[in-house]
């Protein structure tokens, strides 16, 4: 690829395109409830108070651990919400770098470049430079995949430790960490990897050390365990067949252009009063989304029937089994952000089959244009992005109520100094 007279390597071009799309979204970030929960925790950290719990998980209690509070607070201390958004982008970029180091994904240069393009540039990822827990799940999937690669290469101690570390971090972000746990156990049971018990023990120690503030808060106030506890039952989706199937369908949805409605699509429009642009964009989105789902299904069929990449095929089979298991275990209906850990795995079949196209260049150009257009139009006005958003201003107005924020978290915050 050339920019003027300067040659740009494909991976650099992919990074630039993904960064541009992410900046489009980040500049139009709206303060929603999830963002507010993280920003309040981060603000208290800058004031010397540690909240050793993450935001409340859907219909259940708070997520254990201080990770999101510390992560958010460090970047807010550096430079406010802009620094935090930049930190999220850099963390995700570090995840992409880990994927480039995973040799088992580099079965061929064209395959990996297409895989990296779909991972990094799709609105599924680029819009996730957003202040909420799910934005941190994507790089942890990458860390897990790099740990798997080290195991494949015989470095079982480092590989096991990195896999364990990715689970330890994910536990403090979202309950979907079970996807990685089950997937690891499946690969171990199939003798695809060897687990180093010393490294597994070390990763558990790291997790327990990170949870020390949480244990202290629980000791000081045992009633925290009952706060915000919803009435849900494990295996709820197993008996609600539709929800269990819905979880599985994300294997096909993530690689497609049928993006998450609550983030990327305009709120439901009244057709008669909508502008011509709104009507046209609504039609275009569906004309692209539906065929893309059919294409993803076709790629999966071809991949599992004919792919020569045995290791990748086994990984995908285990990932699907893990996805089904998590879908059945979950006590709550799924939304697209609940399963983001699955995202990079689901891209493997479509990248494997699409790279076989005789002339890939026109397809890539068309998809690139569509990603840019989608990022622009969906960030103008959606549930989480708006053209006139002032995130930093909203954050500054919120922290003016510092006393109220401190009182809100008083039952379980810890004074650091």
Secondary structure, 3 states (H helix, E strand, C coil): CEECCEECCHHHHHHHHHHHHHHHHHCCECCCHHHHHHHHHHHHHHCCEEECEEEECCCCCEEECCHHHHHHHHHHHHHHHHHHHHHHHHHHHHHHHHHHHCHHHCCCHHHHHHHHHHHHHCHHHHCCCCCCHHHHHHHHHHHHHHHHHHHHCCCHHHHHHHHHHHHHHHHCCCCCHHHHHHHHHHHHHCCCCCCCHHHHHHHHHHHHHHCHHHHHHHHHCHHHHHCCCCCCCCCCCCCCHHHHHHHHHHHHHCCCCCCCHHHHCCCCCCHHHCCHHHHHHHHHHHHHHHHHHHHHHHHHHHHHHHCCCHHHHHHHHHHHHHHHHHHHHCCCCCCHHHHHHHHHHHHHHHHHHHCCCCCCHHHHHHHHHHHHHHHHHHHHECCCEECCCCHHHHHHHHHCCHHHHHHHCCCCEEECC
